Amino acid sequence: MAKAISIDGFISELDRYAKQSLADSKRFVTLSSAEVERTAKTIMRDTITNPDVSYGRKGHHPSVEGNPPAPDTGTLLQSVTHSVKVEGNEAIGEVGSIIQNSNYPRFLEYGTSKMKPRPWLSASLIKCQSFMAGLFREIFG
C-alpha cells in the first residue's frame, strides 16, 4: 500500500529531489569539463609530429595532418580551460580557449584553405566519451 503524503510534503520532496538533481548535474558537468580540458592538454603534448617538416627560429615540427596541434609557443595549450555555471535548474559546462580576439583555436580545430584541421577539442570530447558515460552511470545510476 502506498504511503499517504500531504501536498506540502510532496512539494517539499520534489524540491529536495530537484536540488539533489541539480547538485548531481553540476558535479557531472564539472568533472566532465575538467576531464575534457585535461585530455585536450594531454593530446596536444603527446601528439605525433612530422619530423620531415620544421619552421621558425626554434625549428618547430608541426603535428601530422589530422592530429591535434603540436605545441610551438604553448599559447593554445596554456589557454585551454573550462568553466561551469548554473542557470536556473541547469548546470552548463564550457571548455575552450580563452585566447582573446583570435581565431587561432578555431583555425587549428577546423583548418583553413592553407592548412588541414588539427582537431584538439573534438578529439578530446571523443576521447572522453567512455569516461563521461561511466561518470553518468555512477552519478545518476
SULFENUR-V674036 format. One record per pair of residues at least 24 apart in sequence whose C-alpha atoms are under 7 Angstrom apart, sorted by sequence separation. I is the first residue (numbers start at 1). J is the second residue. If there is no record, write none. Layout:
BEGIN
i->I j->J
i->I j->J
END
This chain:
BEGIN
i->44 j->68
i->43 j->68
i->44 j->69
i->45 j->70
i->44 j->70
i->45 j->71
i->44 j->71
i->76 j->105
i->41 j->77
i->69 j->108
i->37 j->80
i->37 j->81
i->37 j->82
i->34 j->82
i->33 j->82
i->69 j->118
i->66 j->116
i->68 j->118
i->65 j->116
i->66 j->117
i->67 j->118
i->68 j->119
i->69 j->120
i->65 j->117
i->66 j->118
i->67 j->119
i->68 j->120
i->65 j->118
i->66 j->119
i->30 j->84
i->37 j->95
i->33 j->93
i->33 j->94
i->29 j->91
i->33 j->95
i->29 j->92
i->30 j->93
i->29 j->93
i->26 j->91
i->25 j->91
i->22 j->89
i->22 j->90
i->40 j->120
i->40 j->121
i->40 j->124
i->39 j->124
i->36 j->124
i->36 j->125
i->36 j->128
i->32 j->132
i->28 j->135
i->28 j->136
i->24 j->139
END
